[in-house]
């Protein structure tokens, strides 16, 4: 098997399981590896593209997302906690959404069907050994409809936001359907706390908070808007605990639902029709998934990524 990047043995072993399940005969294929993202994109996880090559069947490419081998790096960002959250979403929640939709006559051809996420071929976690892995559909594979990752520095226009908002609506609908039809499973969703406030309140990242609060406070004139300026400076001492408490699902009942939790340009890809019009969207990187108000995903994307015209009046500063 050829390799151009370092891939842990357990990842290679799990890839062989996927190859067998996908019909690749032993000793009749090879696996090639390449980096699956730019340096720095996957600071909480390593991303590698694996390509199964055979002379007797079409090539299959998959994306492998796995823990950094450096133990200190894993602990610095609570990486195992984040991987456990994402594995729970791919292994239990999204399959439950799919089953529920199919049981009630909503198939993949229905415009109300929620399937805006990559296929998961394999999920594995052994916290004692410091190993965790997701093997996912490659959204850039040539054999599937092409998807595009937008430039994170370019504001997203209305057409793209509209398609994403519709997908989030179907996603929220699945949560409410689960609440009604499978309350035991829904109860597990209710336990998903906000991990962003946990990850950013560690010894390594906590020192960044005062600087960021000062930058935010500088948007307000200290003479004309002293209260807003002061409130943002005061946040530096308790920002993340307050954030975690503020966004918890109990505050949004009875309308709380599963959130993607990190819905911004780098975690969505868009598909287009023959005329270049956006028609599809795929959400990935579910490590920050949480239970809370559905509004959180919508507002995060619109205010962080959308064009200024998409924001309500008074919020364009």
Long-range contacts (C-beta under 8 A, 24 or more apart in sequence): 1-30, 1-31, 1-32, 2-30, 2-31, 2-32, 2-33, 3-31, 3-32, 3-33, 4-32, 4-33, 4-34, 5-33, 5-34, 5-35, 5-48, 7-33, 7-48, 7-50, 7-64, 8-66, 8-69, 8-131, 10-124, 10-129, 10-131, 10-133, 11-48, 11-64, 11-66, 11-133, 14-122, 14-124, 14-133, 14-135, 15-50, 15-62, 15-64, 15-135, 17-122, 18-62, 18-121, 18-122, 18-135, 19-52, 21-121, 22-52, 22-60, 22-121, 23-57, 24-52, 24-54, 24-57, 24-60, 25-54, 25-56, 28-54, 28-55, 28-56, 29-53, 29-54, 30-54, 36-63, 36-64, 36-65, 41-266, 43-77, 44-77, 44-79, 44-82, 44-287, 45-79, 45-82, 45-83, 45-287, 49-138, 50-135, 58-143, 60-141, 61-138, 61-140, 61-141, 62-121, 62-135, 62-136, 62-137, 62-138, 63-118, 63-135, 63-136, 63-137, 63-138, 63-139, 64-133, 64-134, 64-135, 64-136, 65-133, 65-134, 65-135, 65-136, 66-131, 66-132, 66-133, 66-134, 67-130, 67-131, 67-132, 67-133, 69-130, 71-130, 74-130, 76-202, 76-204, 77-199, 77-202, 77-204, 78-195, 78-198, 78-199, 78-202, 79-132, 80-127, 80-130, 80-132, 81-195, 81-198, 82-195, 82-199, 82-287, 82-288, 83-125, 83-132, 83-134, 83-287, 84-125, 84-127, 84-132, 85-192, 85-195, 85-286, 85-287, 85-288, 85-289, 86-134, 86-285, 86-286, 86-287, 86-289, 87-123, 87-125, 87-132, 87-134, 89-286, 89-289, 90-120, 90-123, 90-134, 90-136, 90-286, 91-120, 91-123, 92-185, 92-188, 93-185, 93-189, 93-258, 93-289, 94-120, 96-178, 96-182, 96-185, 97-174, 97-178, 100-174, 100-177, 100-178, 100-181, 100-182, 101-174, 101-177, 104-177, 112-170, 112-173, 113-170, 114-167, 114-170, 114-171, 114-173, 114-174, 116-167, 116-170, 116-171, 116-280, 116-281, 116-282, 116-283, 117-282, 117-283, 117-284, 117-286, 118-282, 118-284, 136-284, 139-269, 139-282, 139-284, 145-271, 145-280, 146-271, 146-272, 147-269, 147-270, 147-271, 147-280, 147-282, 148-269, 148-270, 148-271, 148-272, 149-265, 149-266, 149-268, 149-269, 150-265, 150-268, 150-270, 151-265, 152-264, 152-265, 152-266, 152-305, 155-305, 155-306, 155-307, 155-308, 156-265, 156-301, 156-305, 156-306, 156-307, 157-307, 158-307, 158-309, 158-310, 159-277, 159-278, 160-270, 160-278, 160-281, 161-301, 161-302, 161-306, 161-310, 163-270, 163-278, 163-279, 163-280, 163-281, 164-263, 164-268, 164-281, 164-301, 165-298, 167-281, 167-283, 168-260, 168-263, 168-294, 168-297, 168-298, 171-258, 171-260, 171-283, 172-257, 172-258, 172-294, 174-258, 175-257, 175-258, 175-294, 176-257, 179-257, 189-258, 189-291, 190-249, 190-256, 190-291, 191-291, 192-258, 192-289, 192-290, 192-291, 193-244, 193-248, 193-290, 193-291, 194-243, 194-244, 194-247, 194-248, 194-261, 194-288, 194-290, 194-292, 195-261, 195-287, 195-288, 195-290, 196-243, 196-261, 196-262, 196-288, 196-290, 197-240, 197-241, 197-243, 197-244, 197-247, 198-240, 198-244, 200-240, 201-240, 201-241, 201-244, 206-240, 209-235, 209-236, 209-239, 209-240, 210-236, 213-239, 219-317, 247-290, 247-292, 247-293, 247-296, 248-291, 248-292, 249-290, 249-291, 249-292, 249-293, 251-292, 251-293, 252-292, 252-293, 252-294, 252-295, 255-293, 255-294, 256-291, 256-292, 256-293, 256-294, 257-291, 257-292, 257-293, 257-294, 258-289, 258-290, 258-291, 259-289, 259-290, 259-291, 259-292, 259-293, 259-294, 259-296, 259-297, 260-286, 260-288, 260-289, 260-297, 261-286, 261-287, 261-288, 261-289, 261-290, 261-296, 261-297, 262-287, 262-288, 263-297, 263-300, 263-301, 264-300, 264-301, 264-304, 264-305, 265-304, 265-305
